[in-house]
Amino acid sequence: METDVAAAYQRCRALHKRHGRTYYLATRLLPAWKRRHVHALYGFTRYADEIVDQTEALPAAERAARLTAWSERFVAGLHGEPVDDPLLPAVLHTIAVFDLDVDDFDTFLRCMAMDLTITSYPAYDDLLGYMEGSAAVIGTMMLPILGSRDPAAAREPARQLGLAFQLTNFIRDVAEDLERGRVYLPQEDLARFGLSTADLRPGNPRIKPLISYEVSRARRHYRAAAPGIPLLEPASQACMRTAFELYGGILDEVEAAGYDVFARRATVPNRRRAAVAVRSLLTRPGAPVAS
């Protein structure tokens, strides 16, 4: 069984390294014993997402059945049943080690299922309902692993950081999501700027005020998240400072491109990534986070 768990952690790490470039870099700044648990959470969320998004050739009903079957294996594992899965033994071990709230995992899986039937959101409150499960709960899953001297005070900033990261992804990935038939920018926001989904296309300068508006909204979530990082265990702060600044840096790149999210996928240059990591390591634990 231990071999199965070790192999599952390695599989989660490989998924994280391949798909979570920014977050994987930040995770390397954690103590070694914590890293594999973060990889396990990433592997769990990534694999569920791949069932939904990387099997698009399959009918939605079949993708839903696959997600349900995988969710049922997960629940069976929570009840102590043997689990034949390349990832879940690591996830189950991490949940047991840190006594993570399994309701967060259930909420996450239910939100992944929403992507099979919901393609747009009328208002930001509606989108927040989705992001609660796709992003905010990941912040609360992570908090026990990162550790905090005041978990109650750190909880809401952790949720806000999940929301900030998710909205950053939605802004960066407008073109990619459109290819999947989805629009995560709220319809009321499009209407605010006289736009419709059909107007979200390359070369249309009228979308720039919309993207600027969403960037400002994302930055509000970052500001709400910033006070939580100094509350983390000192050994975890460099990791989260790096993730905070690099994900926020994606918004900087969107701004530098004149809010054109179709010309290229916004990424933080490697030189800045390395500089941020070094600066985070050298920052005194407990220092405020600039937002």
LODO-254080 format. One record per residue: residue in three letters; x negated, y negated, z negated of N, C-alpha, C in turn. Coordinates in steps of 0.2 Angstrom, whole numbers, plus 5000, padded with zeros to 4 digits. Layout:
// LODO-254080
ALAXYZXYZXYZ;...
// end
This chain:
// LODO-254080
MET499650065000500050005000499649945000;GLU499049944996498649884996498349875003;THR498149925006497949915013498449875017;ASP499049905017499549865021499649795019;VAL499549775013499649705010499049665013;ALA498449695013497849665015497949645023;ALA498149705026498249695034498749645035;ALA499249635031499849585032499549515031;TYR499149515026498849445025498449425031;GLN498049475034497649455039498049435045;ARG498649475046499049455052499349385051;CYS499549365045499749305044499249245045;ARG498649265043498149215044497949205052;ALA498049255055497949255063498449215066;LEU499049225064499649185066499549105065;HIS499249095059499149025056498648995060;LYS498049025061497549005065497648985072;ARG498049025075498249025082498748965083;HIS499248955079499848915080499848855076;GLY499548855070499548795065498948765065;ARG498648735070498048705071497848655065;THR498348605064498248555059498248575052;TYR498748615051498848645044498348695042;TYR498148735047497648785046496948745044;LEU496748695047496148655045496248635038;ALA496848605036496948585029496848635024;THR497148695026497148755022496448775020;ARG495948765025495248785023494948745017;LEU495348695015495048655010495348685003;LEU495748735003496048764997495548814994;PRO495548824988495148884985495348944989;ALA494848984990494949044994495549084992;TRP495649094985496149134983496849114984;LYS496949044985497549014987497749024995;ARG497249024999497349025006497749075009;ARG497649135006498049195009498749185008;HIS498949155002499649145001499949095005;VAL499549045007499848995011499949025018;HIS499449065020499449095027500149145027;ALA500249175021500849215021501549175022;LEU501549115019502149075020502149055027;TYR501649035030501649015037501849065042;GLY501549125040501749185044502449205044;PHE502749195038503449205038503849165042;THR503749095041504149045045503949045052;ARG503349065054503149065061503549125065;TYR503449185061503749245065504549235066;ALA504849205061505549195061505749145067;ASP505349095068505349045073505249085080;GLU504749125080504649155086505149205089;ILE505549235084506149275086506649235089;VAL506749175087507249125090506949095096;ASP506349075097506049035102505649065107;GLN505349125105504849155110505149215113;THR505849225112506149275116506749255120;GLU506649195123507149155126507449195132;ALA507149245135507349285140507949325138;LEU507949335132508549385129509149345128;PRO509749375128510349335126510349315119;ALA510649265117510649235110510949285106;ALA511449325108511649385103511149435101;GLU510649445106510149495104509649465100;ARG509449405101509049365097509249365090;ALA509949345089510249345083510249415079;ALA510349465083510249535080509549545078;ARG509049525081508349535079508249495073;LEU508449435073508349395067508649425061;THR509249445062509649485056509349545054;ALA509049585058508749645057508149635053;TRP507749585055507149565051507249535044;SER507849495044508049465037508249525033;GLU508549575035508749625031508149665029;ARG507649675033507049715030506749665025;PHE506749605025506449565020506849565014;VAL507549565014507949575008507849645005;ALA507749695009507649765006506949765003;GLY506449725005505849725002505849694995;LEU506349634995506349604989506649644983;HIS507049694986507349744981506949804980;GLY506349804982505849854980505849914985;GLU506149904991506149964996505549955000;PRO505250015002504650015007504849975013;VAL504349935016504449885021503949905027;ASP504249925033503849935038503849875043;ASP503349835042503249765045502549745045;PRO502349715050501649685050501549625045;LEU502049585044501949525040502249525033;LEU502849565032503249555026502849575020;PRO502449625020502149645014501749585010;ALA501449545015501049485012501549435009;VAL502049425012502549375010502849405003;LEU503049465003503349494997502849484991;HIS502249504993501749494987501649424985;THR501649374989501549304987502149284983;ILE502749304985503349284981503349314974;ALA503049374974503049404967502449374963;VAL501949354966501349324962501549264959;PHE501949224963502149154961502849144959;ASP503249204959503949204957504249144961;LEU504149144967504549094971505249104972;ASP505649054973506349054973506549084979;VAL506849144979507049174985507649144989;ASP507949104985508549064989508249014994;ASP507648994993507248954998507148995005;PHE507049055004506849095010507549105013;ASP508049125010508749135012508949065016;THR508849015013509048945016508648935023;PHE508048955023507648945029507848995034;LEU508049055033508249105038508949085041;ARG509349055037510049035039509948975044;CYS509448935043509348875047509048895054;MET508548945054508348975060508849005064;ALA509349035061509949055065510349005068;MET510348945065510648885068510448865075;ASP509748875076509448865082509748905088;LEU510048955086510349005092510948975094;THR511348935091511948905093512048835093;ILE511648795089511648725089511148695093;THR511348645098510848615102510748545101;SER511148515097511048445095511448425089;TYR511248365086511548345080511848275080;PRO512448265078512748205079512448145076;ALA512248155069511948105065511348125061;TYR511048085058510448105054510648145048;ASP511148135045511348175040511448245042;ASP511748255048511848325051511148355052;LEU510648315055509948345056509648355049;LEU509748315044509448325037509748395035;GLY510348415036510648475034510248535037;TYR510048525043509648575046508848575043;MET508648515042507948505040507848535033;GLU508448535029508348555022508148625022;GLY508348665027508148735027507548745031;SER507448705036506848715041506248685038;ALA506248635033505648595031505648585024;ALA506148555021506148535014506048595009;VAL506348655011506248715007505448745007;ILE505148725013504448745013504048705008;GLY504248645007503848605002503948634995;THR504548654994504648684987504348754987;MET504348794992503948864992503248854991;MET502948794994502248784993502048764986;LEU502448724983502248694977501948734971;PRO502248794970501948844965501248864967;ILE501148874973500548894976499948844975;LEU500148784977499748724976499648704969;GLY500148714964500048694957500148624956;SER500448604950500548534949500548534941;ARG500248474939500348454932501048434929;ASP501448414934502148394933502548424939;PRO502748484939503148514944503748484945;ALA504148464940504748424941504648364945;ALA504148324943504048264947503848274954;ALA503448324955503148334961503648374966;ARG504248394964504648434968504948394974;GLU505248334972505548294978505048264983;PRO504448244980503948224985503748284990;ALA503748344987503548404991504048414996;ARG504748404995505248414999505148355005;GLN505048295003504948245007504448255012;LEU503848285010503348295014503548345020;GLY503948395018504148445023504548405028;LEU505048365026505448325030505048285035;ALA504448255032504048205036503648245042;PHE503448305040503048345045503548375050;GLN504148395048504648415053504848365058;LEU505048305055505248245060504648225064;THR504048235062503448215066503448265072;ASN503548325070503548385076504148365081;PHE504748345078505248335083505148275088;ILE504748225085504548165089504048185094;ARG503548225092503048245097503248295102;ASP503748335100503948385105504648375108;VAL504848315109505448305113505448335119;ALA504948335123504948365130505048445129;GLU504648475125504648545124505348565122;ASP505648535117506248555115506848545120;LEU506748495124507248485130507248545134;GLU506648575135506548635140506948695137;ARG506948695130507348745127508148725126;GLY508348675129509048655129509248625122;ARG508748595118508848565112508648495111;VAL509048455108508848385106508948375098;TYR508348365095508348355088508448285086;LEU508348235091508448165089509248155089;PRO509448125083510248125082510548085088;GLN511148105090511448075095511648005094;GLU511847995087511947925086511347875086;ASP510747905086510147865087510147845094;LEU510247895099510247885106510747835108;ALA511347835105511847785107511647715104;ARG511347715099511147655096510647615101;PHE510347645105509847615110510147625117;GLY510847635118511147645124510847695128;LEU510747755125510447815129510947875128;SER510847925132511147985132510548035133;THR510748105132510248155132509948155139;ALA510348135144510148135151509548085152;ASP509548035148509047975148508347995146;LEU508348055142507748075139507348115145;ARG506948075148506548105154505948065155;PRO505448095158504848065160504848005164;GLY504547955162504547885166505047845164;ASN505447855159506047815157505747765152;PRO505647705153505347665147505947645142;ARG506547655144507047645139507047685133;ILE506747735133506747785127506247755122;LYS505747715123505247695119505547655112;PRO506047615113506247595106506547645102;LEU506847695105507147755101506547785098;ILE506047805101505447845098505147795093;SER505147735094504847685089505247695082;TYR505947695083506447695078506247765074;GLU506247815077506147885074505447885070;VAL504947855073504247855070504347815063;SER504747755063504847715057505147765052;ARG505647795054506047845049505547895046;ALA505147925051504647975048504247945043;ARG503947885044503547855040503847845033;ARG504447835033504847825026504747895022;HIS504847945026504748015022504048015020;TYR503547995024502848005021502747965015;ARG503047895015502947855009503347885003;ALA503847925004504247954998503848014996;ALA503448045000503048104999502348084995;ALA502048024997501448014995501248014987;PRO501747994983501648004975501548074973;GLY501748124977501748194974501048224975;ILE500648194979499948234981499548224975;PRO499448164971499048154965499248194959;LEU499848224960500148264954499948334955;LEU499648354961499448424962498848444958;GLU498748504957498148534954497548494958;PRO497048474955496448444958496148484964;ALA496148554964495848594969496348594975;SER496948574974497448574980497448504984;GLN497248454981497348394983497048374990;ALA496348394991496048384997496448415003;CYS496648475002497048505007497648465009;MET498048445004498648405006498548335008;ARG498048305006497848245008497648245016;THR497348295017497148305024497748325029;ALA498148365027498748375030499248315031;PHE499248275025499648215025499448165031;GLU498748155031498448105035498448135043;LEU498348195044498348215051498948225054;TYR499548245050500148245053500448175054;GLY500248125049500448055050500048025056;GLY499448055057499048035063499348055070;ILE499748105070500148115076500548055078;LEU500848025073501347965074500847915076;ASP500247905074499847855076499647865084;GLU499547925086499447945093500047925097;VAL500647945094501247925098501347845099;GLU501147815094501147735095500647715100;ALA500047745099499447725104499647735111;ALA500147785112500347805119500947765121;GLY501047705117501647665119502347705118;TYR502347755114502947785112503147835118;ASP502747845123502847895128502747965126;VAL503247995124503148065122503148115128;PHE503248095134503248145140502548145143;ALA502148095143501548085147501048145144;ARG500948155138500548205135500748225128;ARG500548275126500748295119500248265114;ALA500548225109500148185105499748235100;THR499048225100498648265096498148215093;VAL497848235087497348195083496648225086;PRO496248175088495648195091495248235086;ASN494748285088494348325084493948285079;ARG493648225082493248185078493548155072;ARG494148135073494548105067494748165062;ARG494948225065495148275061494548295056;ALA493948295058493448315054493248265049;ALA493348195051493248145047493748145041;VAL494348155043494848155037494748215032;ALA494548265035494448325030493848305025;VAL493348275028492748265024492948205019;ARG493248155021493548105017493948135011;SER494348175013494848205008494448245003;LEU493948285005493548315000493148274995;LEU492948214998492648164993493048124989;THR493648124990494148074987494248104980;ARG494248054975494348074968495048104967;PRO495048164964495748194962496148144958;GLY496748134960497248084956497248014959;ALA496848004964496847944968497447934972;PRO497747874972498347864976498247884983;VAL498847904987498747914994499047854998;ALA498647835002498947775006499447805011;SER499947765011500547785016500747725020;
// end
